[in-house]
Amino acid sequence: MRALALICLAALWPLAAPAQDRPTVDASELAPGGSLRPAPRPGDPPVANPAGPQGLGAAATDPTSASPGGETPVPRTPPAQGLFGPPGETAATTVGGGGSALAVAVSLRPETRPDGLAERVRAIATRNTPGRVAQPGRNTGTLCGVVGLQGEQIDPVPGRINGCGIPQAVRLRVVHGIQLTTPATINCTTAQSLSAWVLQADEIIGNTGGGIANLRVVASYSCRTRNNRPGARLSEHSTGNAIDIAGIGLANGEELSVLDDWRSNRSQIMRNLHRAACGPFGTVLGPDADRAHQDHFHFDVAAYRSGPYCR
C-alpha cells in the first residue's frame, strides 16, 4: 500500500507546483490596440447600438469612450464629402423613402418619339429645298443642240447583230438639272424628246415632295428583240431610239413609282406624266399596255403614219 501511495504522489507532483514558478501574462498585452470593427463606408448610416447605452455597442460607436489599457481612442474617419455627388451634397444625404440622393430620380429610358415627328421634319426639309429654277446647273451644258442636257458624245455603238447599233451615240447624264440614276446611251433624237417631256413633267409634279430630283432609268440601248421574245422584231432599244423610266425621285427622298403609284392616290400624277410623253415620243407604253410594262414607262421615237401610239 505504501508503494502505491508513493506512485500516486509522484503522478500528482506537477499539479502541486508552486504558483510563483508559472509564467504570468498581463491581459492587456493580449488586447488589441483599437477596435476590430471594420471602418464604415462613406454614406453608410451609423451602426445601431444592440447593447444599449452602456453596452458594447456604445463603446464601438462612441469615439470618446476609453480604449483598453488607457490608450487614446482612434478617431473615426467621417464620410467623404462630395465624393460621388455634386458639390455641397453629402454622401450620407437621403431622400424620402430612405433612398440615396445619388440615385436617379427618373427613368433613363428614352422617351417615345412624338407622333408625326417624321412628317414634320420632312415638311421642314421640303420647305428648305431650293426651287428648281434656283438650283445650280439646271441649264448648264449643251448636248445634241439643247441647253440643259449634260453628258458626252461617244463613239458609234456597233451592233452584235445586223440592225443593232447607234451611229451617232451620246451618253446622257443630266436633263435640266435632273440626274439620271443610270446614264442613258441613246441617240440625239431620243435625248431631245426626253428634254421636252422633262420640262412638262416638272410642271405636272410641281412641289410634290419638293419637286423632281432624279429619274430612275432602267433601260436605254440594248441589242434585243421586242420584250425579248424569240423571233420578234428588233426593239427600238436596239437603235438607241428608246428609254425606260421606272420612277421619278423626289427631293424629300420619296419616289413616284410606276409600279406602286399607277393605281395609288397619286395615280392622277402618274397618268398625267404618261399623257405628257405622248407627242414628244412616238410610242408611250405603261401599265395599261401589257404585263411587260407594269413597272415602267417605255418611251421611244418611232414614227407612225397615224401619229403617236400611246397606251
C-alpha positions in Angstrom: 0.0 0.0 0.0 2.8 2.4 0.8 4.4 1.8 -2.6 1.0 2.6 -4.3 0.7 5.8 -2.3 4.2 6.9 -3.5 3.3 6.3 -7.1 0.2 8.4 -6.9 2.1 11.2 -5.1 4.7 11.2 -7.9 1.9 11.5 -10.6 0.3 14.4 -8.9 3.6 16.3 -8.2 3.5 18.7 -11.2 -0.1 19.8 -10.3 1.1 20.8 -6.9 4.0 23.0 -8.1 4.1 26.5 -6.6 2.1 29.2 -8.4 5.2 31.5 -8.4 7.0 29.1 -10.8 4.4 29.6 -13.6 4.9 32.4 -16.2 2.4 35.2 -15.8 0.9 37.2 -18.8 -0.8 40.6 -18.4 -4.3 40.5 -20.0 -3.7 44.0 -21.5 -0.8 42.6 -23.6 -3.3 40.4 -25.5 -5.9 43.0 -26.0 -6.0 44.8 -29.5 -4.8 48.4 -29.7 -8.1 49.5 -31.4 -11.5 48.3 -32.4 -11.6 45.4 -34.8 -14.9 46.5 -36.2 -14.5 47.4 -40.0 -14.5 51.1 -40.7 -17.8 52.2 -42.2 -18.0 53.0 -46.0 -18.8 56.6 -47.0 -22.5 57.2 -46.9 -23.3 54.2 -44.6 -25.8 55.0 -41.8 -24.5 54.8 -38.2 -24.3 51.3 -36.7 -27.2 50.7 -34.3 -26.3 50.0 -30.6 -27.5 46.5 -29.8 -26.4 46.5 -26.2 -27.9 49.7 -25.0 -26.2 53.0 -24.0 -23.8 51.2 -21.7 -23.1 48.0 -23.7 -20.5 47.1 -26.3 -22.4 49.0 -28.9 -21.9 52.2 -27.1 -18.2 51.6 -26.8 -18.0 50.8 -30.6 -19.9 53.9 -31.8 -18.8 56.4 -29.2 -15.4 57.9 -30.3 -14.9 59.4 -26.8 -15.1 56.2 -24.9 -11.8 55.0 -23.4 -9.9 52.1 -25.1 -8.4 49.2 -23.1 -5.3 50.0 -21.1 -6.0 53.7 -21.0 -4.9 54.1 -24.6 -6.0 57.1 -26.7 -9.1 56.2 -28.8 -8.7 56.1 -32.5 -10.9 58.8 -34.1 -13.3 57.6 -36.7 -13.0 59.0 -40.2 -16.1 60.9 -41.3 -17.8 60.0 -44.6 -16.2 61.7 -47.7 -18.0 64.9 -48.6 -19.0 65.3 -52.2 -17.1 62.1 -53.2 -19.7 61.0 -55.7 -22.4 63.7 -55.7 -22.4 67.3 -56.7 -20.5 69.9 -54.6 -22.3 70.6 -51.3 -24.1 67.3 -51.2 -23.0 64.9 -48.5 -22.7 61.2 -49.3 -25.0 60.3 -46.4 -27.8 62.5 -47.6 -31.0 60.5 -48.1 -34.3 61.3 -49.8 -37.8 60.3 -48.9 -38.3 56.6 -48.5 -34.7 56.0 -47.4 -33.1 56.2 -50.9 -29.8 57.8 -51.5 -29.7 61.3 -53.1 -27.3 59.8 -55.6 -30.0 57.6 -57.1 -31.5 58.6 -60.4 -34.9 60.3 -59.7 -36.4 59.5 -63.2 -36.1 56.6 -65.6 -33.2 56.7 -68.1 -35.4 55.0 -70.8 -35.6 57.3 -73.9 -39.0 59.0 -74.3 -41.3 57.7 -77.0 -40.9 59.7 -80.3 -43.9 62.0 -80.7 -46.5 61.1 -83.3 -46.0 62.9 -86.6 -42.4 63.9 -85.9 -41.0 62.3 -89.1 -43.7 64.1 -91.2 -42.9 67.5 -89.6 -39.1 67.0 -90.2 -39.8 66.1 -93.8 -42.1 69.1 -94.3 -39.4 71.4 -92.9 -36.8 69.8 -95.3 -39.1 70.3 -98.2 -39.7 74.0 -97.4 -35.9 74.5 -97.2 -35.3 72.8 -100.6 -34.4 75.4 -103.2 -36.7 75.9 -106.1 -35.8 74.0 -109.3 -35.1 77.3 -111.1 -32.7 78.3 -108.4 -30.8 75.1 -108.4 -27.3 75.5 -110.0 -26.6 73.6 -113.1 -30.2 73.4 -114.3 -29.4 74.9 -117.7 -25.7 74.1 -117.7 -24.2 72.3 -120.7 -25.3 71.7 -124.2 -25.7 68.3 -125.8 -27.5 67.5 -129.1 -28.1 71.2 -129.5 -30.2 71.5 -126.4 -29.2 73.8 -123.5 -29.7 71.9 -120.2 -28.6 68.4 -121.5 -25.4 67.2 -119.9 -23.4 64.2 -121.0 -21.0 63.5 -123.8 -21.0 62.3 -127.3 -19.4 58.9 -127.6 -18.0 56.7 -130.3 -20.5 54.9 -132.6 -22.0 51.9 -130.9 -21.6 48.8 -133.1 -24.3 46.1 -133.1 -23.6 42.5 -132.5 -26.3 41.5 -134.9 -27.5 43.1 -138.1 -29.8 46.1 -137.4 -28.4 47.0 -133.9 -26.2 49.9 -133.1 -26.1 53.7 -132.8 -24.1 55.6 -135.5 -24.1 58.9 -133.5 -24.4 58.0 -129.9 -24.5 60.1 -126.7 -24.3 59.2 -123.1 -26.9 61.4 -121.3 -26.5 62.1 -117.6 -28.5 65.2 -116.6 -31.6 66.7 -118.1 -32.3 70.3 -117.0 -30.7 69.7 -113.6 -32.3 66.3 -113.0 -29.9 63.5 -112.6 -30.4 60.2 -114.4 -29.8 57.3 -111.9 -28.1 55.5 -114.8 -26.5 57.3 -117.7 -28.6 56.6 -120.8 -26.8 55.5 -124.1 -29.2 56.8 -126.8 -29.2 58.9 -129.9 -29.8 62.7 -130.0 -33.4 62.4 -131.2 -34.3 60.4 -128.0 -32.4 62.9 -125.9 -34.2 65.8 -127.3 -37.6 64.2 -126.8 -36.7 63.4 -123.2 -35.8 67.0 -122.7 -39.2 68.2 -123.9 -41.0 65.6 -121.6 -39.0 66.5 -118.5 -40.0 70.2 -118.8 -43.6 69.1 -118.8 -43.1 66.6 -116.0 -41.6 69.4 -113.9 -44.8 71.4 -114.2 -47.0 68.4 -113.5 -45.2 67.3 -110.3 -44.6 70.9 -109.2 -43.7 71.0 -105.5 -44.9 67.5 -104.7 -42.3 66.0 -102.4 -40.1 69.1 -103.0 -40.0 68.6 -106.8 -38.2 66.2 -109.1 -34.7 65.1 -108.0 -33.9 62.3 -110.4 -35.2 59.9 -113.0 -34.8 56.1 -112.4 -33.7 54.8 -115.8 -33.9 51.0 -116.1 -33.1 50.6 -119.8 -31.6 52.5 -122.8 -29.6 51.0 -125.6 -29.9 47.2 -125.8 -29.5 45.0 -128.8 -32.5 42.7 -128.4 -36.0 41.9 -129.8 -39.2 43.4 -128.5 -39.9 42.2 -125.0 -37.0 39.8 -125.6 -39.3 37.4 -127.4 -37.5 34.9 -129.7 -38.2 35.7 -133.4 -39.8 39.1 -132.8 -38.8 42.3 -134.5 -35.9 44.3 -133.1 -36.8 46.6 -130.2 -36.4 50.4 -130.6 -33.8 50.0 -127.8 -31.5 48.3 -130.3 -31.0 51.5 -132.2 -30.9 54.0 -129.3 -34.4 55.2 -130.0 -35.9 54.2 -126.6 -35.5 54.8 -122.9 -37.4 53.1 -120.0 -38.2 55.0 -116.8 -39.4 53.2 -113.7 -39.7 56.1 -111.2 -39.3 59.8 -110.6 -37.3 60.5 -107.4 -38.4 63.5 -105.3 -36.4 65.9 -103.3 -37.7 64.6 -100.0 -36.4 61.1 -100.7 -39.7 59.7 -101.8 -40.3 58.3 -105.3 -43.2 58.3 -107.7 -43.1 54.7 -108.8 -44.8 53.4 -111.9 -45.4 50.0 -110.2 -46.7 51.4 -106.9 -48.4 54.6 -107.9 -50.1 53.9 -111.2 -53.2 52.9 -109.1 -52.4 54.7 -105.8 -53.7 58.0 -104.5 -51.0 59.6 -106.8 -52.5 57.8 -109.8 -53.5 61.1 -111.5 -50.0 62.5 -111.4 -48.6 59.3 -113.0 -51.3 59.3 -115.7 -50.6 62.9 -116.5 -46.9 62.1 -116.9 -47.8 59.2 -119.2 -50.1 61.5 -121.3 -47.5 64.3 -121.4 -45.0 61.9 -123.1 -47.4 61.2 -125.9 -46.2 63.7 -128.5 -42.6 64.2 -127.7 -42.3 60.4 -128.2 -43.8 58.3 -130.9 -44.5 55.3 -128.6 -45.6 55.6 -125.0 -46.3 52.3 -123.1 -47.3 52.0 -119.4 -49.1 49.5 -117.1 -52.3 49.5 -119.2 -50.4 48.4 -122.3 -49.4 44.8 -121.3 -47.9 42.8 -118.5 -44.4 43.6 -119.6 -44.8 47.3 -118.8 -46.4 47.1 -115.3 -43.3 48.6 -113.6 -42.0 51.2 -116.1 -42.8 53.7 -118.8 -41.4 52.8 -122.3 -40.7 55.9 -124.4 -39.4 55.7 -128.0 -39.2 58.0 -131.0 -40.6 55.6 -133.6 -42.7 57.4 -136.2 -46.2 56.2 -137.3 -48.4 57.5 -140.1 -51.4 57.7 -137.8 -49.5 59.6 -135.2 -48.1 58.7 -131.7 -49.1 55.3 -130.3 -49.8 55.8 -126.5 -51.2 53.1 -124.3 
